[in-house]
Amino acid sequence: MDLKLVEESKEKSPVEEPPELELKELLSHLEYVFLEDSNKLPVIIAKYLKVDEKEALINVLKSHKRAIAWKISDIKGIDPMFYTHTILMEDDYKPAVQSQRRVNPKIHDVIKKEVIKLLDA
């Protein structure tokens, strides 16, 4: 019976070494707050919170920042096959451009009227 030694992962956690993130524009009622200096560990909170509520929320988040999954791979117990999308395609496959489909001329007017009716609603 062979026992293999498994090396401990030397990967740093996202809290110790946060990844570079691209911050996107948020809705008007939301804002970014950073749990670390120099724009690291961003979280999104409601903009309309009172100052004391905002400070209390930030303090709780800062004290529990290791509990937050900063990357999807940090979430324990979720199989990567659940959130990974793959397109099953042969290696030598070349995509083909298909011509536009035509609608039966008798039904075309009915479809056009229905679309106009839906757009006006």
N, C-alpha and C positions, 0 to 999 in steps of 0.2 A: 504494500500500500504506500503510494507516494503522496507526500504532503507538499503542496506548493506554497511557497512563501509569497504572500501578496504584499506589495509595497503600499504603504499608506499614501493616499493622494496628497500631493504637495500643493494642490490648487488652492489659491487664496479665495476666501469667500467674497461675494460682491460688496459686503460691508467694509472689508479691509481694503479691497482694491476695486472700486466701483467701475463698471464698464462705461465707455463713452456713449452717450445717448443723444439722439436727435429729438429735441423738444418741439412738439407740434403746437400750432395755435389752438387754444381751448375755447370752449363756449364762453359767453359773457359772464355767466354765473360761477365759473370755476377759475382757479388759479394754481400755479405751481408754488410749492414750498420745498425748500431743500433742508434735509436733515443733517447735512455736513456743510462746512464752509466750502467755498470755491465751486458752487453749483454742482454738488455731488449728492446722490441719493434723493432724486426728486419724488415728491408725492403730490397728488392733486387733491385739493380741498375746496370747499365751498367758499366763494368770495364774500358772501353776506354774513359770515360769522362775526360776532363781536370780538373785540381785541382780546379780552380775557378768555373767551371760548377758544379762539385761535391759538393762543399761547398754551392753554391746557392740552389741546389736541396735539400740538407739535411736541410738547414735552412727553406725552404718552407714546407718540410714534418714535421719538428719539430713544426712549428707554426700552422699547420693544423692537428696534429695527432689525435685530437678528431673526425675528419671527416672520418678517415680511419676505415673501418670495420675490426677489428682484429679477430673476430670470425664470422662464418656464421650467428649466432643468432643475431649479431649486425645489420645486414642489415634489415632495416625497410621495410615492405610492401611485403616481400616474404614469402609465405605460407610455413611452415615447411614440409608440405606434398610434396612440389615440390622437395626438396633436400634430403628427407629421403627415404631410400630404405628399404622395408620390403619384406620378403619372406612369402607368405601365405602358412602356413602349419598347419596341425592339431597337437594338443599337443602330441598325442600318436604315431605320425608318425615316422617310423624308415627308414632311407635311405637304398636303396637296391643297390647292386653292379650289374651292367649289364654287360653281356658278350660283347666282342668286336664284332663289326659287320663285316661281310665278304662281299667282293666285288665279283661280278660275275667274274669267271676266264677269260671269253672272253673279258671283259672290263678292267680287271686288267692290262694287258700289255699296253693298250692304255693310261690308267691313268698314269702308270709308265713313259712312254715316254713323256707325257705332263708335268709331274712334273720335269723331267730331263731337258726338254726344257726351262721351266720357271726358274729353278735354274741356268742354264747356261747364261740366258739373263742378 
